[in-house]
Amino acid sequence: MSLPSRFLVPIICAVLCAGGIVAFLWWQLTTSTVALKAQLPSASLVTSPEFSPLLPVQENSEDSSLLHLRQGDLLALQGEWGKAQSEYEIAVQENGGLIALRKLAQAELQRRDIKGAKVTLEQMKRSGARDEDILLFEGIILLRTGEMVRARELLENATESPQKHYGLTLLSIMEGNHEQVKQELTFVIQGWEPVLRSYARTLQAAYDEFALFPESPNIHLITLIARSLAQVQECELALPLLVQVTQEQDDYRDAWIVEGYCELSTERYEQSLHSFERAYALDPEKPEIQYFLGKSYAALGNHQTALTFLQYALKNGFVPETTIRQLIAQEALQTGNPVLTLEQYDALTKLPDAAIATFNDFITIALEMSQKEEAYLKATQALKQWPSDPEAFALLGWAALETGRTDEARSALEQALSLDPNLESAREKLDQLK
């Protein structure tokens, strides 16, 4: 007999959060996150580009903090900065070092937690962070708090470094001194800091694109710069520029999209809803607008309306498909519709980039819904796709056990443990057969 949805939904949510995310993240460690990054033909900002302001993660499977760093990175890519901050805080506690502290500081800045960012900055100093890295964070904090004069004094008096010139780039943008911006960008692009070089190229691209349209009004340049600022995680600096644009030209769709994205990223949910509603009125068929409307409604707790817009976005061709289907699955659970959630995970398992964790999620939900044969069939498909993976054998063993195929369950679970003796999920299921 199936459980009522009021019991089933929280059970599924808890199981997926506890189990599926871990397997998914370890799979992500071996693959690129390029597919998640923003595709920006004009101003659509689905996810963000490189977001470590100073140093990328160095993968080390023996470092227990790495899992939380990567989980935080993935959440940040999806604009879930509150959850990302929680993961970075755990990474700091688990001795993630300067990398974790830098990422934590950036998350705090993204969430307008200036007080927290200052505390983290002091931790970075005590942990031996480079002077130029401290300089950049101090400069950005001053810019975020509107202390432009102090920011210029700090940066101009600092020793030469890419961080100094990147800070001066941001300051010059806020001052509207575009010739100075271009000069500072040249220093950064020629500098030794690889991530800042990438950021500088992103900002330079705004000027390069504007140069292709010499007759364009100045608000077009401001919008392009704001879009680039959003791409390099400087939404707080982009927002004043965007407000200026939308006040001057109320029907500038792309400006409303970027403004809404920045408001959503900085947890201004009511404002983001207004911006995306304005963009939607101008272009109701654009899937990116529908996607962000869905996210804004979800953030405000209106899950049914969120689900409606997310389904529109999927129908209209939103990419990446994995991102939209996962979000639809989450919102379907919030509205008490586990059947729709299962449909989304079924579709996710059929995508070319499907991970074994997605099969695990499908099987988990199917078993909770008492659709045991569907779970067993999906487990056999997983094993065909990953014939040497202990997790696949464990999934088959679990599904076989639930469907009364005792001998097959024992064989699959024993095979899983022969491939990975430390696979506790398989061991626990095998113990049930004793």
C-alpha positions as CSV (number, residue, x, y, z in Angstrom):
1,M,0.0,0.0,0.0
2,S,1.4,3.4,-0.9
3,L,2.0,6.0,1.8
4,P,0.0,9.2,1.8
5,S,1.9,12.1,0.3
6,R,2.0,14.0,3.6
7,F,4.2,11.2,4.9
8,L,5.9,10.3,1.7
9,V,7.2,13.7,0.7
10,P,9.3,14.5,3.8
11,I,10.7,10.9,3.8
12,I,11.8,11.2,0.2
13,C,13.3,14.7,0.8
14,A,15.3,13.4,3.7
15,V,16.5,10.3,1.9
16,L,17.6,12.2,-1.2
17,C,19.4,14.9,0.8
18,A,21.2,12.4,2.9
19,G,22.1,9.9,0.3
20,G,21.9,11.1,-3.3
21,I,23.9,14.3,-2.9
22,V,27.0,12.6,-1.6
23,A,27.2,10.1,-4.5
24,F,26.5,12.9,-6.9
25,L,29.2,15.1,-5.6
26,W,31.8,12.4,-5.7
27,W,30.8,11.8,-9.3
28,Q,31.2,15.5,-10.0
29,L,34.8,15.3,-8.7
30,T,35.7,13.3,-11.7
31,T,33.9,15.4,-14.3
32,S,33.9,18.9,-15.5
33,T,31.4,21.5,-14.3
34,V,31.7,23.3,-17.6
35,A,28.1,22.1,-18.6
36,L,26.8,24.0,-15.6
37,K,28.3,27.3,-16.5
38,A,26.5,30.3,-17.9
39,Q,25.6,30.5,-21.5
40,L,25.2,34.2,-22.3
41,P,24.0,35.0,-25.8
42,S,22.6,38.3,-24.5
43,A,21.9,38.4,-20.8
44,S,20.8,35.0,-19.7
45,L,22.5,34.0,-16.5
46,V,21.6,30.4,-15.7
47,T,24.6,29.6,-13.6
48,S,27.8,31.4,-13.0
49,P,31.3,31.0,-14.4
50,E,34.4,30.5,-12.3
51,F,33.6,31.8,-8.9
52,S,36.8,31.4,-6.8
53,P,38.1,34.9,-6.6
54,L,41.7,33.8,-5.8
55,L,42.4,30.2,-6.1
56,P,40.8,27.1,-7.6
57,V,40.2,23.9,-5.6
58,Q,43.0,21.4,-5.6
59,E,41.4,17.9,-5.7
60,N,42.7,15.6,-3.0
61,S,40.5,12.6,-2.3
62,E,42.1,12.2,1.2
63,D,41.0,15.6,2.3
64,S,37.6,15.4,4.0
65,S,37.0,19.1,3.5
66,L,37.2,18.7,-0.3
67,L,33.7,17.2,-0.5
68,H,32.2,20.2,1.2
69,L,34.2,22.6,-0.9
70,R,33.0,21.0,-4.1
71,Q,29.4,20.8,-2.8
72,G,29.6,24.5,-2.0
73,D,31.0,25.2,-5.4
74,L,28.1,23.3,-7.1
75,L,25.6,25.2,-4.9
76,A,27.2,28.5,-5.8
77,L,27.0,27.6,-9.5
78,Q,23.3,27.2,-9.0
79,G,23.0,30.5,-7.1
80,E,22.3,28.8,-3.8
81,W,24.7,31.0,-1.8
82,G,23.2,30.4,1.6
83,K,23.6,26.6,1.2
84,A,27.1,27.2,-0.3
85,Q,28.1,29.2,2.7
86,S,27.1,26.4,5.0
87,E,29.3,24.0,3.1
88,Y,32.2,26.3,3.1
89,E,31.8,26.8,6.9
90,I,32.0,23.0,7.4
91,A,35.1,22.9,5.1
92,V,36.8,25.5,7.3
93,Q,36.0,23.5,10.4
94,E,37.5,20.4,8.7
95,N,40.8,22.2,8.1
96,G,40.1,23.2,4.5
97,G,42.7,26.0,5.0
98,L,42.9,29.2,3.0
99,I,40.9,27.8,0.1
100,A,37.9,27.2,2.3
101,L,38.3,30.6,4.0
102,R,38.5,32.4,0.6
103,K,35.4,30.7,-0.6
104,L,33.6,31.4,2.6
105,A,34.5,35.1,2.4
106,Q,33.2,35.3,-1.1
107,A,29.9,33.6,-0.1
108,E,29.5,36.0,2.8
109,L,30.2,39.0,0.4
110,Q,27.7,37.6,-2.1
111,R,25.1,37.4,0.7
112,R,25.9,41.0,1.9
113,D,27.2,39.6,5.2
114,I,29.9,42.2,5.6
115,K,30.4,41.6,9.3
116,G,31.0,37.9,8.6
117,A,33.3,38.6,5.7
118,K,35.4,40.8,8.0
119,V,35.7,38.0,10.6
120,T,36.7,35.6,7.9
121,L,39.3,38.1,6.5
122,E,40.9,38.2,10.0
123,Q,41.0,34.4,9.9
124,M,42.7,34.5,6.5
125,K,45.3,36.9,7.9
126,R,46.1,34.6,10.8
127,S,46.3,31.6,8.4
128,G,49.0,33.3,6.3
129,A,47.1,34.6,3.3
130,R,49.1,36.6,0.8
131,D,49.2,40.4,1.4
132,E,47.8,41.0,-2.1
133,D,44.9,38.6,-1.5
134,I,44.0,40.4,1.7
135,L,44.3,43.7,-0.2
136,L,41.7,42.6,-2.7
137,F,39.2,41.5,-0.1
138,E,39.7,44.7,1.9
139,G,39.2,46.8,-1.2
140,I,36.0,44.9,-2.2
141,I,34.6,45.3,1.3
142,L,35.2,49.0,1.0
143,L,33.5,49.1,-2.4
144,R,30.5,47.1,-1.1
145,T,30.1,49.6,1.8
146,G,30.3,52.6,-0.5
147,E,33.6,53.9,0.9
148,M,35.1,54.8,-2.5
149,V,37.7,57.3,-1.2
150,R,39.1,54.9,1.3
151,A,39.1,52.1,-1.4
152,R,41.1,54.3,-3.8
153,E,43.6,55.3,-1.1
154,L,44.1,51.7,0.0
155,L,44.6,50.4,-3.5
156,E,46.7,53.2,-5.0
157,N,49.1,53.0,-2.0
158,A,49.5,49.2,-2.3
159,T,52.5,47.5,-3.9
160,E,52.1,46.3,-7.5
161,S,50.0,43.2,-8.0
162,P,47.2,41.9,-10.2
163,Q,44.9,42.1,-7.1
164,K,45.7,45.8,-6.8
165,H,44.8,46.5,-10.4
166,Y,41.7,44.3,-10.3
167,G,40.5,46.3,-7.3
168,L,41.1,49.5,-9.2
169,T,39.2,48.1,-12.1
170,L,36.1,47.6,-10.0
171,L,36.5,51.0,-8.4
172,S,36.9,52.7,-11.8
173,I,33.7,51.0,-13.0
174,M,31.8,52.4,-10.1
175,E,33.2,55.8,-10.8
176,G,32.2,55.5,-14.5
177,N,35.8,56.1,-15.6
178,H,35.9,53.7,-18.5
179,E,39.3,54.7,-19.9
180,Q,40.8,54.0,-16.5
181,V,39.0,50.6,-16.4
182,K,40.6,49.6,-19.7
183,Q,44.0,50.5,-18.5
184,E,43.6,48.6,-15.3
185,L,42.2,45.5,-17.1
186,T,45.4,45.5,-19.3
187,F,47.5,45.2,-16.2
188,V,45.4,42.3,-14.8
189,I,45.3,40.4,-18.1
190,Q,49.1,40.6,-18.3
191,G,49.5,39.6,-14.7
192,W,50.3,36.4,-13.0
193,E,47.0,35.6,-11.3
194,P,45.1,33.1,-13.5
195,V,41.6,33.5,-12.1
196,L,41.8,37.3,-12.1
197,R,43.1,37.1,-15.7
198,S,39.9,35.2,-16.5
199,Y,37.8,37.7,-14.7
200,A,39.5,40.6,-16.4
201,R,38.8,39.1,-19.8
202,T,35.2,38.7,-18.9
203,L,35.0,42.4,-18.0
204,Q,37.0,43.4,-21.1
205,A,34.5,41.5,-23.3
206,A,31.8,44.0,-22.3
207,Y,33.9,46.8,-23.9
208,D,34.8,44.7,-26.9
209,E,31.1,43.9,-27.5
210,F,30.1,47.5,-27.2
211,A,32.7,48.5,-29.7
212,L,31.0,46.4,-32.3
213,F,28.0,48.8,-32.1
214,P,29.4,52.3,-32.0
215,E,26.0,53.9,-32.4
216,S,24.6,52.2,-29.3
217,P,23.5,54.4,-26.4
218,N,25.6,54.5,-23.2
219,I,23.0,52.4,-21.3
220,H,23.9,49.5,-23.5
221,L,27.5,49.7,-22.4
222,I,26.4,49.9,-18.7
223,T,24.2,46.8,-19.2
224,L,27.1,44.9,-20.7
225,I,29.4,45.9,-17.9
226,A,26.7,44.9,-15.3
227,R,26.3,41.6,-17.0
228,S,30.0,41.0,-16.8
229,L,30.1,42.0,-13.2
230,A,27.4,39.4,-12.5
231,Q,29.5,36.8,-14.2
232,V,32.4,37.5,-11.9
233,Q,30.2,37.4,-8.8
234,E,30.1,41.2,-8.3
235,C,26.3,41.5,-8.4
236,E,26.4,44.0,-5.5
237,L,28.4,46.4,-7.7
238,A,26.2,45.6,-10.7
239,L,22.9,46.4,-9.2
240,P,23.3,50.2,-9.0
241,L,24.2,50.3,-12.6
242,L,21.2,48.2,-13.6
243,V,18.8,50.3,-11.6
244,Q,20.2,53.3,-13.5
245,V,19.5,51.6,-16.8
246,T,16.0,50.3,-16.1
247,Q,14.9,53.7,-14.7
248,E,16.1,55.3,-17.9
249,Q,14.6,52.7,-20.2
250,D,11.8,50.6,-18.7
251,D,11.5,48.2,-21.6
252,Y,15.1,47.0,-21.7
253,R,14.6,43.3,-21.4
254,D,18.2,42.2,-20.9
255,A,18.8,44.8,-18.2
256,W,15.8,43.5,-16.3
257,I,17.1,39.9,-16.6
258,V,20.5,40.7,-15.2
259,E,19.0,42.9,-12.5
260,G,16.6,40.1,-11.5
261,Y,19.5,37.6,-11.5
262,C,21.6,39.8,-9.3
263,E,18.7,40.4,-6.9
264,L,18.0,36.6,-6.8
265,S,21.7,35.9,-6.2
266,T,21.9,38.4,-3.3
267,E,18.7,37.1,-1.7
268,R,16.5,40.0,-2.6
269,Y,13.6,37.7,-3.6
270,E,10.7,40.2,-3.8
271,Q,12.8,42.5,-5.9
272,S,14.0,39.6,-8.2
273,L,10.3,38.6,-8.7
274,H,9.4,42.1,-9.8
275,S,12.4,42.3,-12.2
276,F,11.6,38.9,-13.8
277,E,7.9,39.7,-14.0
278,R,8.9,42.9,-15.9
279,A,11.2,40.9,-18.2
280,Y,8.4,38.3,-18.7
281,A,5.9,41.0,-19.7
282,L,8.4,42.0,-22.4
283,D,9.3,38.5,-23.6
284,P,6.9,35.8,-22.2
285,E,8.4,33.0,-24.3
286,K,12.1,33.2,-23.2
287,P,12.8,30.0,-21.2
288,E,15.5,31.7,-19.1
289,I,13.1,34.2,-17.8
290,Q,10.6,31.5,-17.0
291,Y,13.3,29.6,-15.2
292,F,14.3,32.5,-13.0
293,L,10.6,33.4,-12.4
294,G,10.3,29.8,-11.1
295,K,13.3,30.2,-8.9
296,S,12.1,33.5,-7.5
297,Y,8.6,32.1,-6.7
298,A,10.3,29.1,-5.1
299,A,12.5,31.3,-2.9
300,L,9.3,33.1,-1.7
301,G,7.6,29.8,-0.9
302,N,5.1,29.8,-3.7
303,H,6.0,26.3,-5.0
304,Q,3.0,25.7,-7.2
305,T,3.5,28.8,-9.2
306,A,7.2,28.1,-9.3
307,L,6.5,24.6,-10.7
308,T,4.3,26.1,-13.4
309,F,7.0,28.4,-14.7
310,L,9.7,25.8,-14.5
311,Q,7.6,23.4,-16.6
312,Y,7.1,26.2,-19.1
313,A,10.9,26.7,-19.2
314,L,11.4,23.0,-19.8
315,K,8.8,22.9,-22.6
316,N,10.4,26.0,-24.3
317,G,13.9,24.4,-24.4
318,F,15.7,25.6,-21.3
319,V,19.2,24.2,-21.1
320,P,20.9,22.5,-19.3
321,E,18.1,20.0,-19.1
322,T,19.6,18.4,-16.0
323,T,19.3,21.6,-14.1
324,I,15.7,22.3,-14.9
325,R,14.5,18.8,-14.3
326,Q,16.2,18.6,-11.0
327,L,14.5,21.8,-9.9
328,I,11.1,20.6,-11.2
329,A,11.6,17.4,-9.1
330,Q,12.4,19.4,-6.0
331,E,9.4,21.7,-6.5
332,A,7.1,18.8,-7.2
333,L,8.0,17.3,-3.9
334,Q,7.3,20.6,-2.2
335,T,3.8,20.6,-3.8
336,G,3.1,17.0,-2.6
337,N,3.5,15.5,-6.1
338,P,6.0,12.6,-5.8
339,V,4.7,11.1,-9.1
340,L,6.0,14.1,-11.0
341,T,9.3,13.9,-9.1
342,L,9.7,10.3,-10.2
343,E,8.9,11.2,-13.8
344,Q,11.7,13.8,-13.7
345,Y,14.2,11.4,-12.3
346,D,13.2,8.9,-14.9
347,A,13.9,11.4,-17.6
348,L,17.2,12.4,-15.9
349,T,18.4,8.8,-16.0
350,K,17.9,8.8,-19.8
351,L,20.1,11.9,-20.4
352,P,23.6,11.2,-21.9
353,D,25.3,12.7,-18.8
354,A,23.2,10.8,-16.3
355,A,25.1,9.9,-13.1
356,I,24.6,6.7,-11.1
357,A,23.4,9.0,-8.2
358,T,20.4,9.9,-10.4
359,F,19.5,6.2,-10.7
360,N,19.9,6.0,-6.9
361,D,17.4,8.9,-6.5
362,F,14.9,7.3,-8.8
363,I,15.1,3.9,-7.0
364,T,14.8,5.6,-3.6
365,I,11.6,7.4,-4.7
366,A,10.2,4.4,-6.5
367,L,10.6,2.2,-3.4
368,E,9.1,4.8,-1.1
369,M,6.1,4.9,-3.5
370,S,5.9,1.1,-3.4
371,Q,6.7,0.9,-7.2
372,K,9.2,-1.9,-6.5
373,E,9.3,-3.4,-10.0
374,E,10.1,0.0,-11.5
375,A,12.9,0.3,-9.0
376,Y,14.2,-3.1,-9.9
377,L,14.1,-2.4,-13.7
378,K,16.0,0.9,-13.2
379,A,18.6,-0.9,-11.1
380,T,19.2,-3.4,-13.9
381,Q,19.6,-0.5,-16.3
382,A,22.2,1.1,-14.0
383,L,24.2,-2.1,-13.9
384,K,24.2,-2.3,-17.7
385,Q,25.4,1.2,-17.9
386,W,28.1,0.7,-15.2
387,P,28.9,-3.0,-15.2
388,S,32.0,-2.6,-13.1
389,D,30.7,-0.1,-10.5
390,P,30.1,-1.4,-7.0
391,E,27.4,1.2,-6.5
392,A,25.5,-0.3,-9.4
393,F,25.7,-3.8,-7.9
394,A,24.6,-2.3,-4.6
395,L,21.5,-0.7,-6.2
396,L,20.6,-4.0,-7.9
397,G,21.0,-5.8,-4.7
398,W,18.8,-3.4,-2.9
399,A,16.1,-3.4,-5.5
400,A,16.2,-7.2,-5.8
401,L,15.9,-7.5,-2.0
402,E,12.9,-5.3,-2.0
403,T,11.2,-7.3,-4.7
404,G,11.8,-10.7,-3.1
405,R,14.6,-11.8,-5.4
406,T,16.7,-13.0,-2.5
407,D,19.4,-15.0,-4.4
408,E,19.9,-12.3,-6.9
409,A,20.2,-9.7,-4.1
410,R,22.8,-11.7,-2.2
411,S,24.9,-12.2,-5.4
412,A,24.8,-8.6,-6.4
413,L,25.6,-7.3,-2.9
414,E,28.5,-9.8,-2.5
415,Q,29.8,-8.6,-5.9
416,A,29.5,-5.0,-4.7
417,L,31.6,-5.7,-1.6
418,S,34.2,-7.6,-3.6
419,L,34.7,-4.5,-5.7
420,D,34.5,-2.1,-2.7
421,P,34.8,-3.8,0.7
422,N,34.1,-0.5,2.4
423,L,30.7,0.0,0.7
424,E,28.5,0.2,3.8
425,S,25.2,0.5,1.9
426,A,25.9,-3.0,0.4
427,R,27.0,-4.4,3.7
428,E,23.9,-3.3,5.5
429,K,21.6,-4.8,2.9
430,L,23.6,-8.0,2.9
431,D,23.3,-8.3,6.7
432,Q,19.5,-8.2,6.2
433,L,19.8,-11.5,4.3
434,K,21.5,-13.3,7.2
